[in-house]
C-alpha cells in the first residue's frame, strides 16, 4: 500500500482533486477551511491510498484544523506528498511548498487551476520550476479533469518505484544555517533522529512553529530547547521568511513566460462589483437567503413533500395495514408498525425534499465562492459583537446541522472567539427543526409560511448575536480579532459537486431516520400505549400523558394547553426531528393533513409562535451536546449549553405569549 | 485605483502577522485597495493576483498613512 498525502493552501481545489482521483468523495466547498478533518480515499484499481489534509497556509498552525497537518507530518511518514497549488497564486503557495520540500519526503507539485493562470496572460516553464525546486512539477485543472490521467499515473506506483527527493536546501543567512546545522547534528547524534527529519525539525523549531515546539518539549529535545531564547532574540524567524520569499520570487521570475493572447475574463471582478458592494452587499446577502428559503419552502420543497406524504400516508400505510391484518398480526404489533413506525418515521422522511433543497442551496453557495464574500459583508456587524465575519460561516452551516457548524468553527483563529461561536451555534435553526415548523405554519399560518419560518431563522441569529455580545463581555475576549479572508475566484457550480455536497450533508438525515428517529418513535409509541396499569387503550392514561400533564403547569404560561406537545418536546432531545414524529403518534394520526388539523385546533397563532420559539432555542440535541463537549474539551460547557438554552427559550416564549396576549 | 505600499508590520498581533506573511505580503509589497466598507468596515485589497479582505485597522497599520 502506497500512501499519498494531499497537502496545500486553502482554495487550491485540493478536495476537488481528491474526489476526482479517488473512489470515495469528500465534501467540497469553495471557502477556506472546508476540510476540517483529514479524509482518506483510494485511487481506483490501485493500491494507492490518498489522504486529504486540511488546507493550510504554512506548517506553523494558527487554527485548530491547521494543526492537523503538522501533527500528521510529525507522526506519519507518507510515501509521497502531492502538493496542490493554485497556479495563479504561486508565490504564496510556494511558501508552503518550501517548508514541505525541506522535509525530504518525495514531493510532486501540481499547479492546479492552470486555466486561471493562462487567462491571466502568463505561464511558467515547468522544467525551470522543477529544477529549482528539486521535484517533479505537473499541471492540472481538477474541475475540468485536465491532466488527471497523467497525475494518477504518477501516484499509482509501488513504494519502491518512487524516486527519493533530497531535502531542499535554501541559502539561509550564515547564523541561521549554523544554528540549524548544530541542532540537527546533535539531534542525529544524541537522539538517533533521522538526519533529514532532524534538519527539518530544527528549521521548524527555529521558525517558531508552535506544534514543533510542543513536540520538542514533550520529547525533551535539549539541543533545541536550550537555544530557544537565542533563536528568538536573533529574530531568525524573520530571516527565514525573507530568505524563502526571495528564493521564491527569484524562482518565479526565472520561470515566468508571457503568453501571446491575454483575454482576461474578469468575471469574478464583475460579480464582485455587485455582490461585495459596500451598501448593496448586505441586502444582497439577505436576498440570497430569502431566495434560498423560498426555494426550500414555497417553490420546490413543500410541493414535493406533499406528494411524498400522500404516498406514505396513503398507499403505503393502507397496504401495510391490510398486509398485517391478512397475516394475522397482533393488533398491538399492527398499531406499532402503522401508527408508530410508518406514521412517525414517515412523518420525518416527508421532509427530505425541503431539507435537500436547502442543502443544495448551501452547497451552491459554498462551491461558487460566495461564502467568503458573506463573511466579508457581515464582518462589520460581527465586529460589533466582538466576533468577525468568519464566525458567520459556521453559523450558516449550522442551518444545515449544528454539529457540522460547530466543527467548522475550528477555522476561527482566536480560541475565545471559537468558544463563543461554539456556544451560540445551537441557536442556529438546524434543518432538523424544519419538520416541526412546517407542520405549525401549515396549520396556523398557511398564507405566510416562508415568512414565519424565515422570522424564526432570524430570531435564532439575533439571539445568537446577542448572546455572543454577552459572552464577549463576560470572557473579556481580546480586542484583536484575526480577520483575514481570501476571496477566491468564482466558479460556476458543477452539478456533480453540488449533488455530492448535498448528499453528503443530507445522508446523515436519512441515516438518522433509520436509527435514532426509529428508536425515538418506538419509545414514544411505548410511552403512549403503556401506563401504570399496563397496555392502555386510552392514550390519556399512558405514561406519555402522565409525564406531559405533570409538566403542563410549567408550560401553561407560554400558552400550551395540551400535554401532547410537551411529551413531544421531551423526545426532541434525542433529535429534533423526533418532535414531529412524536406529535404524529401522540395525536393518534397517520397523515400530515390530519395532524395539521389537530394542531390548528389546539393552538392559537400566538401560542403556536411561542412554542416554535421555544423549540428553536431549547436544549440542543444529543449529537450537538456531544460535539460541544468534544470541541471545547469540557463537559461543563456542554451542561452549560443545556441550561442556557432552556432558560433563554423559556423566557422568550413566556414573554412572547404574555405580551402578545395583552396586545391581542 | 488606489495603490499603496506596505510600509511596516509593527503593532500587529502575531497571528495576523503570520497569516499576512503566509499570504506572501512583505514590506514593499504593492497593495491595491479595491473596496472600502462603510463605518470603517473591512477593506478588500489585491496583492499578487489575489483578493483578500482585511480589517480597516490592519490596513491602516500596514500602509502607515491615511488610506482615505
Interface residues (C-beta under 8 A of the other chain):
Chain A: X57 X58 X60 X62 X88 X89 X91 X92 X95 X96 X120 X241 X242 X245 X272 X276 X278 X279 X281 X372 X375 X376 X377 X379 X380 X383 X388 X389 X413 X414 X480 X481 X482 X483 X484 X485 X486 X487
Chain B: X13 X15 X16 X18 X19 X20 X21 X22 X23 X24 X26 X35 X36 X37 X38 X39 X40 X41 X42 X44 X48 X49 X50 X51 X52 X53 X54 X55 X58
